[in-house]
Amino acid sequence: MSTLDFGEYVNPGTIPSFTEGQQKDLPFLVPPLEIQRLIANYLDRETARIDGLIAEKERMLALLEEKRAALISRAVTRGLDPNAPLKLSGQEWLGETPAHWEEPRAKGLFHEIDRRTETGEETLLSLRMGKGLVPHNDVSEKLLEANDVTGFKKIEPGQMVINRMRAASGLIAVATEPGLVSPDYAVFDVVDQELSIEYFLELFKTSLLQAVFRSSSKGLGTGEQGFLRLYTDAFLSLHFPYPPIGEQRAIASFIKQQCSEMLHMESLLRRSIDLAKERRAALITAAVTGQIPLEAMRE
C-alpha cells in the first residue's frame, strides 16, 4: 500500500477524503501466500540493511555538528595556538584564556544606534536563522508596505543587529546593505576599530555565549520559551574575550575555512541519505510488483 499514489483516488475538496468503500475497491496484486511471505522477508532484510546505513550516516551528521560547535567554541575562547600560555579569566563562564588576551566590557566595543525612518521607503530586513538579515518580503507571507514600517529602525552596512528576544538562540547578524529593522531589534555600531565583527559573530553564536545571553535576559519564561529579552544595558555590561586584532581575523578566517569543508561533507552525507531513501522506496516497489525474480529474493 505504501507504493500506491492515493492522490489518484481521494475525493477532492478543502479536506481531501478517502472512504472505506473506495479502499475496498482498490486493485491489489495478491500473489500466493508463500510468495507474499518470501517478498516480506526479503524486504525485511534489505530495508533493515538500508535503514542501518541511513542511521550510521545520520550519526555521522550529528558528530560532524558536534565537531563544528566544539571547534568554533575552542577557537574563539582559546585561540589557534595550542601552546599559548593561559590565565584564569575574570569571568566564571569563560574559564581560562590565552594570557595576552583582554576581557573588556562590551560597552567599550559597541554603541547602540537608534535612528528611525520617516518614510518607510527603505528595504525592511528580517533576521533569519542561518541566513542573517534578508529582505522581509522575500521570507514572509505577511507583506508590509512603507506606511506599515514608518518609525522602524534604520541600519547601515557594518552595523550589528540583535534580535533581543532571540539573542540566546544566536539571532545576531551584521548588515551588508542599508535598510530597516524592527524597533524591537537592537542596532550597534562598532566603537573599537581594533575589532573584527566576524570574530564576534562566531563568538556570540556559540552555545557558551548563548547561555550567557539567556542568563542575562529578563522577562517571563525560561529557556527559549516565554518573553525573555536581552536588554542593551545587560549586553553592554558583559565582558568578552578580546584577542589582538590580527588573531581575531585569523580565528574568523580559520572558522570560515573549516566550516566550509564541513558543510561540503555534510552536503555529501545528506545526498547519500537521500539516495539511500530513494533506493529503499524503489526496492519496495520493485519487490511487491514482481520486478525482482523470486530466486533473487531467497536467502
Protein Blocks (a to p, Z undefined) as FASTA:
>chain_A
ZZpcfklmmccdfbdcddfklmmmpccddddfklmmmmmmmmmmmmmmmmmmmmmmmmmm
mmmmmmmmmmmmmmmmnojblkbccdddfbfklopadfkbccddfklmbccdddddfklp
accddddehklpadfklmccbdcdfklmgoiacddehiacddfklmmnopacddfbdcdd
dfkbccdddfblcbcfklmmmmmmpmklmmmmmmmpgcedehjehjddcdfklmmmpccd
dddfklmmmmmmmmmmmmmmmmmmmmmmmmmmmmmmmmmmmmmmmmmnopacfklmpZZ
